[in-house]
């Protein structure tokens, strides 16, 4: 089998203005970043067409460390829909350099279901991540300068909440001290998060336009003064400068699939440490030009889908017509007790027991009012018996089922899935979206409802840091914001080694991060870090330039 990068290089690309024109975007509006990538002006979003488009969310069971192939299914489904005569467009997140050079490698789909040009998309792309990193760290520099200038005055800052960011997995930067040395500022404890966890990334993905972007940037809470008053970017007086740094990043990026159909790729928050969805702007842009728009939410449905509904849909008014749940035999076997090193081998006992994980996700999605299609993402070593076992399970639950083979066969391999999706939307689209909690619920109540109803926990315990932050939140408008639980993607619990369906556990919240600009509260569960570390064998060791061509991104 050819590698992803070989397939990508062998795919003839259309000029991006031609791709744009094929979905109805006027060529003169296309802002080229080279011949095959472009930004599209926000003004082209048509809210009336958005209301008429069919939005499809793709989520998954709890994934293995190698993932579940969700992005490949998203792209494959779009290809399959176009094959059967539907006008389908993809809306995806941008890859982060952290996982690209760390554990995962590229994140632009796989095989014959990719977004292209994959090398550019996986690396610097149109510079959005760099813009967010620069804007975030500019706030840090300006804040440190302010602290240095006002020390010893009534305007002095007592508590700093703002860290720096970098789009690299670097555990050594999680906790640092800045300002050391005479004349170099005020010594402070600080640290770095990965850029995907930046509040500016969340703001980019939730803002509806440039004015809303600036409003949210102004509202970012940087810390508290000695008198207890909050200190924001607006107080720092630099919201205009930060908006300028992000003025190009806010426009969604247009690229194409391996079958030359349109795809919007924009924004990149992780679902285990942020809200895990591409930008609202890109989703609405795709819905302005596509009859069917397929998007994804990161990791399993307990993370990405929960946040897609409770945060993105709550804030944007978007409502999916259908949710697709991706399963793999490997994932099911891992959650059924098969040792990780053996999940590519036949084990019907492990697979059958692992169906409990799928069942829990289906139950959760039903509580959101979602109509569901299960997509079995097929690998070459999967057996007919494994596939039919999952099919019979789904049929017994009254859930539609289809096999996805887009990785090897492109759109042709996703026709069955496309037909199942169209039929489900026509015959039993999702009901009115039901949120897990209400805006007026307390922060503790919101956390408890997610933990008990989505994860299956017994109760929620707040650590000392979380209790202190909760006191700052309670009784203020912050208490009405949604919550975004930062939790391991490998388990329903906060323990990454607890596979299957974990029950009767306590979810410990160690800290609360106040994201006043993006308008949600991040709850840090267990030992979750917002700056990942590199694995023992990072993917960077396999990335190189050979004879002028990049290798190792897939």
URBELRA-V880188 format. One line per field, one symbol per residue. burial: b if it has 9 or more other C-alpha atoms within 8 Angstrom, else e. A space follows every 50 residues. Layout:
# URBELRA-V880188
burial=???
This chain:
# URBELRA-V880188
burial=eeebbebbeeeeeeebbbbbbebebebeebebbeebbbbbbbeebbeebb eebbbbbbbbbbbbeeebbbbbbbbbbbbbbbbbebbbbbbbbbbbbbbb bbbbbbbbbbbbbbbbbbbbbbbbeeebbebbbbbbbbbbebbbbbbbeb beeeebbeeeeebbbbbebbbebbbebbbbeeeebbeeebbbbbbbbbbb bbbbbbbebbebbbbbbbbbbbbbbbeeebbbbbebebbeebbebbbebb bbbbbbbbebbbbbbbbbbbbbbbbbbbbbbbbbbbbbbbbbbbbbbbbb bbbbbbbbbbbbbbeeeeebbbbbbbbbbbbbbbbbbbeeeebbeebeeb bbbbbbbbebbbebbbebbbbbbbbbbbeeebeeebbebbbebbbeeebb bbbbbbbebbbbbbbbbbbbbebbbeeebbeebebbbeeebbbebbbbbb bbbbbbbbbbebbebbbebbeebbeeebbbbbbbbbbbbbbbbbbbebbb bbeebbbbbbbbbbbbbbbbbbbbbbebeebbebeeebbeeebeeeeeeb bbbb
